[in-house]
Amino acid sequence: MMTDQSQAGGAESGSQSVILDAVAGYFRRRAEHAETEALMLAVAVRQLDQELRAARIEIATLKQGAGDHG
């Protein structure tokens, strides 16, 4: 037969487990969200890098053309 004290300890342990599961779930979702954001930022950086490279090529081409005519 369980005593009141051991029942209280079991209930406390169970509620701690629920709280820990909730906290773990919260941080798991935050980590997943952060990972998704990081991937989206990586894609954006890659696109910007490609645009910068294209702009530099265009500028070099324009400078070369201006040098040919000037």
N, CA, C and O atoms as a printed pandas DataFrame, in Angstrom:
     atom_number atom_name residue_name chain_id  residue_number  x_coord  y_coord  z_coord
0              1         N          MET        A               1    0.839   -1.185    0.000
1              2        CA          MET        A               1    0.000    0.000    0.000
2              3         C          MET        A               1    0.884    1.249    0.000
3              4         O          MET        A               1    1.857    1.326    0.750
4              5         N          MET        A               2    0.543    2.216   -0.839
5              6        CA          MET        A               2    1.334    3.434   -0.935
6              7         C          MET        A               2    0.943    4.402    0.164
7              8         O          MET        A               2   -0.221    4.509    0.548
8              9         N          THR        A               3    1.925    5.085    0.642
9             10        CA          THR        A               3    1.639    6.122    1.633
10            11         C          THR        A               3    1.297    7.399    0.896
11            12         O          THR        A               3    1.543    7.523   -0.304
12            13         N          ASP        A               4    0.732    8.339    1.615
13            14        CA          ASP        A               4    0.415    9.634    1.007
14            15         C          ASP        A               4    1.673   10.305    0.481
15            16         O          ASP        A               4    1.649   10.954   -0.564
16            17         N          GLN        A               5    2.762   10.147    1.204
17            18        CA          GLN        A               5    4.016   10.777    0.811
18            19         C          GLN        A               5    4.546   10.166   -0.495
19            20         O          GLN        A               5    5.003   10.898   -1.374
20            21         N          SER        A               6    4.491    8.847   -0.628
21            22        CA          SER        A               6    4.984    8.218   -1.854
22            23         C          SER        A               6    4.065    8.526   -3.031
23            24         O          SER        A               6    4.538    8.653   -4.161
24            25         N          GLN        A               7    2.772    8.645   -2.789
25            26        CA          GLN        A               7    1.840    9.028   -3.858
26            27         C          GLN        A               7    2.121   10.455   -4.307
27            28         O          GLN        A               7    2.095   10.749   -5.502
28            29         N          ALA        A               8    2.387   11.337   -3.361
29            30        CA          ALA        A               8    2.693   12.729   -3.695
30            31         C          ALA        A               8    3.989   12.795   -4.494
31            32         O          ALA        A               8    4.101   13.561   -5.452
32            33         N          GLY        A               9    4.965   11.989   -4.092
33            34        CA          GLY        A               9    6.229   11.958   -4.826
34            35         C          GLY        A               9    6.038   11.466   -6.243
35            36         O          GLY        A               9    6.652   11.992   -7.172
36            37         N          GLY        A              10    5.195   10.461   -6.421
37            38        CA          GLY        A              10    4.915    9.951   -7.761
38            39         C          GLY        A              10    4.196   10.969   -8.612
39            40         O          GLY        A              10    4.495   11.107   -9.799
40            41         N          ALA        A              11    3.256   11.682   -8.029
41            42        CA          ALA        A              11    2.527   12.721   -8.762
42            43         C          ALA        A              11    3.464   13.854   -9.143
43            44         O          ALA        A              11    3.388   14.393  -10.247
44            45         N          GLU        A              12    4.351   14.212   -8.216
45            46        CA          GLU        A              12    5.307   15.288   -8.493
46            47         C          GLU        A              12    6.247   14.879   -9.616
47            48         O          GLU        A              12    6.549   15.678  -10.503
48            49         N          SER        A              13    6.704   13.644   -9.579
49            50        CA          SER        A              13    7.588   13.129  -10.618
50            51         C          SER        A              13    6.875   13.125  -11.972
51            52         O          SER        A              13    7.468   13.469  -12.995
52            53         N          GLY        A              14    5.603   12.733  -11.971
53            54        CA          GLY        A              14    4.827   12.725  -13.207
54            55         C          GLY        A              14    4.625   14.113  -13.764
55            56         O          GLY        A              14    4.719   14.318  -14.974
56            57         N          SER        A              15    4.348   15.078  -12.890
57            58        CA          SER        A              15    4.150   16.448  -13.369
58            59         C          SER        A              15    5.468   17.042  -13.855
59            60         O          SER        A              15    5.479   17.827  -14.803
60            61         N          GLN        A              16    6.573   16.676  -13.219
61            62        CA          GLN        A              16    7.877   17.147  -13.696
62            63         C          GLN        A              16    8.160   16.586  -15.085
63            64         O          GLN        A              16    8.706   17.278  -15.945
64            65         N          SER        A              17    7.788   15.337  -15.292
65            66        CA          SER        A              17    7.989   14.709  -16.592
66            67         C          SER        A              17    7.177   15.428  -17.667
67            68         O          SER        A              17    7.670   15.662  -18.771
68            69         N          VAL        A              18    5.943   15.774  -17.345
69            70        CA          VAL        A              18    5.089   16.497  -18.295
70            71         C          VAL        A              18    5.694   17.862  -18.605
71            72         O          VAL        A              18    5.721   18.289  -19.759
72            73         N          ILE        A              19    6.176   18.541  -17.570
73            74        CA          ILE        A              19    6.784   19.862  -17.759
74            75         C          ILE        A              19    8.046   19.738  -18.608
75            76         O          ILE        A              19    8.250   20.518  -19.538
76            77         N          LEU        A              20    8.884   18.766  -18.291
77            78        CA          LEU        A              20   10.113   18.574  -19.065
78            79         C          LEU        A              20    9.807   18.227  -20.516
79            80         O          LEU        A              20   10.485   18.710  -21.423
80            81         N          ASP        A              21    8.800   17.401  -20.744
81            82        CA          ASP        A              21    8.400   17.074  -22.118
82            83         C          ASP        A              21    7.922   18.317  -22.860
83            84         O          ASP        A              21    8.238   18.507  -24.034
84            85         N          ALA        A              22    7.158   19.162  -22.169
85            86        CA          ALA        A              22    6.656   20.394  -22.791
86            87         C          ALA        A              22    7.806   21.337  -23.120
87            88         O          ALA        A              22    7.840   21.927  -24.199
88            89         N          VAL        A              23    8.745   21.478  -22.192
89            90        CA          VAL        A              23    9.902   22.353  -22.421
90            91         C          VAL        A              23   10.753   21.804  -23.567
91            92         O          VAL        A              23   11.198   22.558  -24.433
92            93         N          ALA        A              24   10.976   20.497  -23.567
93            94        CA          ALA        A              24   11.756   19.881  -24.646
94            95         C          ALA        A              24   11.064   20.088  -25.989
95            96         O          ALA        A              24   11.720   20.383  -26.987
96            97         N          GLY        A              25    9.753   19.937  -26.017
97            98        CA          GLY        A              25    9.002   20.157  -27.252
98            99         C          GLY        A              25    9.113   21.587  -27.735
99           100         O          GLY        A              25    9.253   21.843  -28.931
100          101         N          TYR        A              26    9.048   22.519  -26.793
101          102        CA          TYR        A              26    9.165   23.939  -27.136
102          103         C          TYR        A              26   10.523   24.214  -27.791
103          104         O          TYR        A              26   10.596   24.841  -28.847
104          105         N          PHE        A              27   11.589   23.739  -27.155
105          106        CA          PHE        A              27   12.918   24.004  -27.698
106          107         C          PHE        A              27   13.170   23.222  -28.984
107          108         O          PHE        A              27   13.923   23.684  -29.841
108          109         N          ARG        A              28   12.562   22.058  -29.135
109          110        CA          ARG        A              28   12.672   21.304  -30.381
110          111         C          ARG        A              28   12.036   22.100  -31.520
111          112         O          ARG        A              28   12.604   22.200  -32.608
112          113         N          ARG        A              29   10.853   22.665  -31.265
113          114        CA          ARG        A              29   10.183   23.483  -32.292
114          115         C          ARG        A              29   11.001   24.729  -32.611
115          116         O          ARG        A              29   11.113   25.117  -33.774
116          117         N          ARG        A              30   11.570   25.357  -31.588
117          118        CA          ARG        A              30   12.417   26.536  -31.821
118          119         C          ARG        A              30   13.626   26.174  -32.677
119          120         O          ARG        A              30   14.000   26.917  -33.585
120          121         N          ALA        A              31   14.230   25.030  -32.382
121          122        CA          ALA        A              31   15.396   24.588  -33.149
122          123         C          ALA        A              31   15.011   24.307  -34.599
123          124         O          ALA        A              31   15.750   24.665  -35.517
124          125         N          GLU        A              32   13.869   23.675  -34.807
125          126        CA          GLU        A              32   13.408   23.402  -36.169
126          127         C          GLU        A              32   13.140   24.707  -36.911
127          128         O          GLU        A              32   13.474   24.835  -38.089
128          129         N          HIS        A              33   12.541   25.667  -36.227
129          130        CA          HIS        A              33   12.266   26.966  -36.838
130          131         C          HIS        A              33   13.580   27.673  -37.184
131          132         O          HIS        A              33   13.715   28.249  -38.264
132          133         N          ALA        A              34   14.537   27.627  -36.270
133          134        CA          ALA        A              34   15.832   28.265  -36.517
134          135         C          ALA        A              34   16.547   27.598  -37.691
135          136         O          ALA        A              34   17.189   28.275  -38.495
136          137         N          GLU        A              35   16.437   26.287  -37.789
137          138        CA          GLU        A              35   17.061   25.571  -38.897
138          139         C          GLU        A              35   16.417   25.971  -40.224
139          140         O          GLU        A              35   17.114   26.168  -41.219
140          141         N          THR        A              36   15.100   26.090  -40.239
141          142        CA          THR        A              36   14.391   26.513  -41.445
142          143         C          THR        A              36   14.807   27.927  -41.835
143          144         O          THR        A              36   15.048   28.204  -43.010
144          145         N          GLU        A              37   14.890   28.820  -40.853
145          146        CA          GLU        A              37   15.318   30.195  -41.134
146          147         C          GLU        A              37   16.736   30.221  -41.683
147          148         O          GLU        A              37   17.027   30.962  -42.622
148          149         N          ALA        A              38   17.615   29.418  -41.106
149          150        CA          ALA        A              38   19.000   29.375  -41.569
150          151         C          ALA        A              38   19.072   28.904  -43.018
151          152         O          ALA        A              38   19.847   29.447  -43.807
152          153         N          LEU        A              39   18.280   27.911  -43.373
153          154        CA          LEU        A              39   18.265   27.429  -44.756
154          155         C          LEU        A              39   17.736   28.498  -45.704
155          156         O          LEU        A              39   18.268   28.681  -46.799
156          157         N          MET        A              40   16.686   29.204  -45.281
157          158        CA          MET        A              40   16.126   30.272  -46.119
158          159         C          MET        A              40   17.143   31.398  -46.298
159          160         O          MET        A              40   17.273   31.953  -47.389
160          161         N          LEU        A              41   17.858   31.732  -45.235
161          162        CA          LEU        A              41   18.884   32.768  -45.338
162          163         C          LEU        A              41   20.030   32.320  -46.240
163          164         O          LEU        A              41   20.573   33.125  -46.996
164          165         N          ALA        A              42   20.395   31.063  -46.167
165          166        CA          ALA        A              42   21.458   30.549  -47.034
166          167         C          ALA        A              42   21.055   30.652  -48.500
167          168         O          ALA        A              42   21.877   31.005  -49.346
168          169         N          VAL        A              43   19.802   30.348  -48.803
169          170        CA          VAL        A              43   19.304   30.472  -50.175
170          171         C          VAL        A              43   19.330   31.936  -50.606
171          172         O          VAL        A              43   19.746   32.249  -51.722
172          173         N          ALA        A              44   18.891   32.827  -49.731
173          174        CA          ALA        A              44   18.880   34.259  -50.056
174          175         C          ALA        A              44   20.297   34.771  -50.293
175          176         O          ALA        A              44   20.529   35.537  -51.229
176          177         N          VAL        A              45   21.238   34.359  -49.462
177          178        CA          VAL        A              45   22.633   34.785  -49.626
178          179         C          VAL        A              45   23.181   34.279  -50.954
179          180         O          VAL        A              45   23.889   35.003  -51.654
180          181         N          ARG        A              46   22.858   33.052  -51.294
181          182        CA          ARG        A              46   23.340   32.500  -52.567
182          183         C          ARG        A              46   22.772   33.279  -53.751
183          184         O          ARG        A              46   23.489   33.569  -54.708
184          185         N          GLN        A              47   21.483   33.618  -53.685
185          186        CA          GLN        A              47   20.866   34.392  -54.762
186          187         C          GLN        A              47   21.508   35.774  -54.870
187          188         O          GLN        A              47   21.789   36.252  -55.970
188          189         N          LEU        A              48   21.739   36.412  -53.721
189          190        CA          LEU        A              48   22.374   37.731  -53.739
190          191         C          LEU        A              48   23.795   37.647  -54.283
191          192         O          LEU        A              48   24.234   38.542  -55.005
192          193         N          ASP        A              49   24.511   36.590  -53.947
193          194        CA          ASP        A              49   25.864   36.401  -54.460
194          195         C          ASP        A              49   25.841   36.257  -55.980
195          196         O          ASP        A              49   26.688   36.820  -56.673
196          197         N          GLN        A              50   24.878   35.508  -56.490
197          198        CA          GLN        A              50   24.765   35.346  -57.943
198          199         C          GLN        A              50   24.437   36.678  -58.613
199          200         O          GLN        A              50   24.984   36.997  -59.668
200          201         N          GLU        A              51   23.539   37.457  -57.997
201          202        CA          GLU        A              51   23.197   38.769  -58.554
202          203         C          GLU        A              51   24.403   39.700  -58.532
203          204         O          GLU        A              51   24.622   40.455  -59.479
204          205         N          LEU        A              52   25.187   39.650  -57.453
205          206        CA          LEU        A              52   26.379   40.486  -57.353
206          207         C          LEU        A              52   27.393   40.108  -58.423
207          208         O          LEU        A              52   27.986   40.980  -59.058
208          209         N          ARG        A              53   27.592   38.815  -58.622
209          210        CA          ARG        A              53   28.520   38.366  -59.663
210          211         C          ARG        A              53   28.061   38.846  -61.046
211          212         O          ARG        A              53   28.869   39.312  -61.849
212          213         N          ALA        A              54   26.765   38.726  -61.311
213          214        CA          ALA        A              54   26.231   39.170  -62.604
214          215         C          ALA        A              54   26.415   40.677  -62.770
215          216         O          ALA        A              54   26.763   41.146  -63.853
216          217         N          ALA        A              55   26.183   41.429  -61.705
217          218        CA          ALA        A              55   26.347   42.882  -61.771
218          219         C          ALA        A              55   27.808   43.244  -62.018
219          220         O          ALA        A              55   28.100   44.154  -62.794
220          221         N          ARG        A              56   28.722   42.540  -61.365
221          222        CA          ARG        A              56   30.152   42.815  -61.572
222          223         C          ARG        A              56   30.566   42.513  -63.007
223          224         O          ARG        A              56   31.360   43.249  -63.595
224          225         N          ILE        A              57   30.033   41.438  -63.568
225          226        CA          ILE        A              57   30.333   41.104  -64.965
226          227         C          ILE        A              57   29.791   42.192  -65.885
227          228         O          ILE        A              57   30.468   42.623  -66.819
228          229         N          GLU        A              58   28.566   42.632  -65.613
229          230        CA          GLU        A              58   27.968   43.690  -66.433
230          231         C          GLU        A              58   28.770   44.983  -66.335
231          232         O          GLU        A              58   28.994   45.649  -67.346
232          233         N          ILE        A              59   29.200   45.341  -65.143
233          234        CA          ILE        A              59   30.002   46.561  -64.958
234          235         C          ILE        A              59   31.323   46.439  -65.709
235          236         O          ILE        A              59   31.743   47.375  -66.389
236          237         N          ALA        A              60   31.973   45.288  -65.588
237          238        CA          ALA        A              60   33.244   45.085  -66.293
238          239         C          ALA        A              60   33.044   45.175  -67.799
239          240         O          ALA        A              60   33.874   45.744  -68.508
240          241         N          THR        A              61   31.942   44.614  -68.285
241          242        CA          THR        A              61   31.642   44.666  -69.718
242          243         C          THR        A              61   31.403   46.105  -70.161
243          244         O          THR        A              61   31.893   46.526  -71.209
244          245         N          LEU        A              62   30.650   46.856  -69.361
245          246        CA          LEU        A              62   30.385   48.256  -69.699
246          247         C          LEU        A              62   31.664   49.082  -69.676
247          248         O          LEU        A              62   31.863   49.937  -70.538
248          249         N          LYS        A              63   32.531   48.835  -68.698
249          250        CA          LYS        A              63   33.801   49.566  -68.625
250          251         C          LYS        A              63   34.673   49.237  -69.827
251          252         O          LYS        A              63   35.318   50.113  -70.403
252          253         N          GLN        A              64   34.680   47.972  -70.193
253          254        CA          GLN        A              64   35.478   47.559  -71.345
254          255         C          GLN        A              64   34.941   48.214  -72.614
255          256         O          GLN        A              64   35.713   48.668  -73.458
256          257         N          GLY        A              65   33.618   48.260  -72.746
257          258        CA          GLY        A              65   33.006   48.898  -73.912
258          259         C          GLY        A              65   33.281   50.390  -73.936
259          260         O          GLY        A              65   33.508   50.963  -75.002
260          261         N          ALA        A              66   33.262   51.026  -72.769
261          262        CA          ALA        A              66   33.547   52.461  -72.698
262          263         C          ALA        A              66   35.004   52.721  -73.042
263          264         O          ALA        A              66   35.325   53.742  -73.651
264          265         N          GLY        A              67   35.883   51.814  -72.661
265          266        CA          GLY        A              67   37.303   51.966  -72.974
266          267         C          GLY        A              67   37.565   51.819  -74.457
267          268         O          GLY        A              67   38.451   52.472  -75.008
268          269         N          ASP        A              68   36.791   50.958  -75.103
269          270        CA          ASP        A              68   36.951   50.759  -76.540
270          271         C          ASP        A              68   36.507   51.986  -77.323
271          272         O          ASP        A              68   37.043   52.275  -78.394
272          273         N          HIS        A              69   35.516   52.714  -76.782
273          274        CA          HIS        A              69   34.961   53.865  -77.498
274          275         C          HIS        A              69   35.586   55.174  -77.050
275          276         O          HIS        A              69   35.374   56.202  -77.694
276          277         N          GLY        A              70   36.343   55.168  -75.975
277          278        CA          GLY        A              70   36.822   56.428  -75.427
278          279         C          GLY        A              70   38.226   56.637  -75.714
279          280         O          GLY        A              70   38.791   57.657  -75.322
